[in-house]
Amino acid sequence: MPILNRCSIGSKNVLDSSVFCNHCNQWVHKKCKLLTDKELKILQDEMDEKPFCCAKCIKSNLPFTKITE
């Protein structure tokens, strides 16, 4: 049985339509993040090159004192 990850916002299992937050190490659904198909594709294609930060991490780290590259 495959290991399932949960969305950090919606708490449901994630499959293909999700993006990984490099700060909290959680997955976020496209629908929960309100991403278009085009935006999701860009984020998935750039996942190894550009870190993604979810809304929860941005909110909890304002004014960006804890987020580093």
N, C-alpha and C positions, 0 to 999 in steps of 0.2 A: 504494500500500500504506500503511495507517495506521501511525502511530508507536505502538509498544507500550511501556508502562512496566512496570518490574519491581517486585514486592513487596519492600520493604526487609527483610522477615523471611523469607519463603519463596522469594524469588528467581525466582518464576514470573511470567509476564505477568499483568497485572491488567486487568480489564474493568469491569463495572458494580458488582460486589460488593466495593467497596474504599473507603477513606477516605484523604485526603491529609494528610500531616503537614506543618504549616506551619513547622516548625523545621528539618528535614533535607530538605524538599522531595521526599519520597519517598511512594509509595503503599503502603498496607497492606491486604491481603485481610481481608475480614470473618472468614473462617475462621482466619487466622493471629492475629488480634487477639481471637478468641473472642467476637465480637459476635453478638448476636441480630439478627434482621431488623429488629425495632423500634429497637434501639440504632443500627444502621447507618443507618436512615432518618432518625433524629433528627440524627445527625452530618452526613449529607449535606445535610439541609435547613438546618442552621446553619453550613455550611462557610464562607460569606462573612462571617458575623457573629462567630463564635467560633472561635478557632484550635484545632486539634487537635494534640496532642503524642503521638507514638508511644512505645511502651515503651522502644525503644532510646534515644531522646532523653532520656526521663526518667531512665533508668539512667545515661547518660553525663553528665548535667548535675546530678546530686545533689551538693550540697544546693541545687539550683536557682540557682546563682550565674550561669549563662550564659543562662538562658531569660528573655527579656523580651517584653513585649507590643508 
